[in-house]
Amino acid sequence: MIEVLVVDDDTRVAHVNAAYVEKVPGFHVAGEAHSAAQALRQVEELPRVDLVLMDHYLPDDTGLSVVREMRRRGHQTDVIMVTAARDVSTVQEAMRHGALQYLVKPFAFAGLRAKLEAYAELRRTLDGGGEAEQAEVDRIFGALSAPSEPGLPKGHSPTTAELVRRCLINADGPLSAQDIADRTGVSRQTAQRYLKLLERTGRARLTLKYGDAGRPEHRYVWATRA
């Protein structure tokens, strides 16, 4: 079993993420931590920690500071950042300190499962030991390249999904299906289909705008703006 330490300042979120981890075959939650000090203490005291799911925004320090201190103390425990931090500087620093993956909040279970399964594949590849030919090296690095998003349902285009996603992320406020259609060039029906998919997977949040008469207009906002 791969022993996982779940670190998040929000105890409710930590419990949810821990429950997600337990649903993935081959993974077990070794413990939870809700602060930088607690995370370091758990890494030191737990019998074994193979992987840390590390939040960045902690009440007493940052997740990356915890990773730096882990490395200073000689702990080479693998790290996957699980955080709402989106700035490129944080992502770059996470890479420099050896974070294997970076999962941006909010996410659905399938998004975390994809990261964990990619990590498990990497461990299986590395456990073989020995020397690696170029094809094997490519496979090792390829194991880290699992997509952040779960596979799209049949009949959905990754290109269109990305167009709609980017449109929501860059918007100043909630958008309707017609707004998305106008900005991306897809039909209103197509925009509505992808917006509903994003809502079902927890990436977008539905709001209602009531007019003078008739049915309320469905408008969507990227979930981090909730």
N, C-alpha and C positions, 0 to 999 in steps of 0.2 A: 504494500500500500504506500502511496505517496502521502506523507504527512504534511498538512497545510496549516499555517498560522494566518488567521484572518485579522487584518488590522483596519479598523475604521472608527472614527471618532463618534459616529452615531451608532449606539448599541442596536437599534432596530435594524439599520442597514447591515451591520455586522452579522446579526442573526440570519437575515435573509441570504446574504452571501454565503454564510456557512452552510445553510440548508441547500443552496445551489451546489456547493462543492460536494456535499454528501450524496447528491443525486448522480454524480458522474462516477461510473465504475472505476475502481482503482485508486480513488482519492478518499482521504479521511481527514477530518478537522482535528488537529492536535490541540488547538486553543484559539482564543480570541483576545485581542487587545484593543484598547480604545484611546491610547495615548502613546507618545513616542517612548516615554520611560517604561511603560508597561510592555511595549513591543520588544524593546531591548532585553528586558528582564525575562520575557517568555523565551526569546531566542537562546538566552544563556541557560535557563533552567529546565525547559522541556526536554524530555529524553531524546527527541529527534524532531527536527524541522527541516523538511526538504525544500519547501516552497513557501514564500510569504506573499500573500495578496496584500499589497501595501497602498493604503490611502495616502494622499499627499498632505491634505489639510488636517493636521492634528492639533489638539488644544495647546500643547506645550512645545511643539517643534514641527518641522515638516517631515514627511515621509522620506524624502531624499536625504535629509540629515540623518535619519535612522539608518538608511542604507550605507551612507558614508561611515558612520560609527561602527556598523556591523563589519564592514571591510577593514576598518582600522584595528578592530579586535580580532581579526583573522577568520571571521565567519564568511564562508563562501556560499552561504545559502542562496538558492535561486530566488529571484524576485520578479513578480508581475505587478506593475503599477495598476491600481484600480482606483481612478480618481476623476474628479470633475475638472482638474487642471488641464487646460487646453493650450496654453501658451507654448510656443515653439521652444523657448529657452528651457522650460521644465522638461519637455520631451527630450531635448538634446542632453540635458544633464542626466536624465534617467538612463539614457543609452550609455553615456560615458561611465556610469557607475555600475553597469552590467545588468540593468533590467532587461529581461528576455522578451517581455511583451508589455504593451501599454493599452489598457482598456479604458475608454472614456465613459464616464457616467453621463446619463443613465443608460442602462443596457438591460436587455432581456436575458433570461436564462440561457438561451441558445448562443448568445454572444460570449458569455463566460465559458460555456461548455466548449466552444470552438477553441478558445485559448488554452484551456486545460488539456484538451485532447491533443493539441499541437505540442504542448509541453511533454505530455506522456510519450508521444512519438519521438520527440527529441531524446528523452531519457533512454528509450529502447534502443535507439540508434547508437548512442554514446556508450551504452553498457556493453556493446560488443567488443570495445577496446581495439587494440592492434593499430596498424597503419591504415590510412585512408587514401584511396585513389581519388582522382578528381570527381568522378561520379558520386562517390560516397561523401566527399566534402559538400558537393552540391546538394545532396539529400539532407545532410545535417543542417545546412543553412535553410533549405527549403522547409524543414519542419518548423522553423520559426516564422514562416510567412503565411500562416493560416489567415484567412480573411477575418476582419473584425466583425463583420455582419454574418448572421446565419444565412444559409442558402435561401434564395428567393423562391416563392412558390412557382409552380409551373405556369408559364405564360407571362411572367414578369421579367422585364429587361433590367439588368444591372445598371446600364447607362441611364435609363429613365429614372430608376430609383435614386441614383446619385444626383441627377438634376433636381429632383423634387426635394431631396434631403438638403442639398446646398442652398436651395431657394429658401427653405424654412430657417436654416441656421443663420443666413445673412439678413433675414427680414427684421425690420424694426418692431414688428408686432404681428398679431395673428393674421393669417392669410386664408382666403377662401379657395375652393377648387378653381374658380374662374381667375382669381389672382395668379395662382400657380400657372394656369394655362397661358395667360397673357405673358408671363415672364419667361416661360420655358419653350413655348411654341407647341406643346402637346395639347390634345383635346381636353375639354373640361372633364369628360367622362374618364379619361385616362388619369388625369390629375387626381380625381376623386378616388379612384381605385388604389393609387399608390399612397394617398394620404390615409386612407382607411387601414392599409397595411402597416404604415408607420405607427398609427394609433394602437392597433392590436398588439404590436410588439413593444409598446412602451416608449417609442422614440418620439412620438408627437402627442400633444394633448389637445383634445377637442374642446372648443368653447362655442357658445351660441350667441349670435347677435340678433336681437329682436328689433324688427322694424315696426312701422305703423300698422301693418296688416299682413296676414298670410303666415306661412311657416317661417321659423327663425332660420337665419343663415348659418350654416356650419363653417366655422373658421378654426384653423389649426395653428398651433405654436410649437416650436421645438421644445421638447420636454424640459431642458435645462432653464428655460425662461419661465417655467411655472412658478 
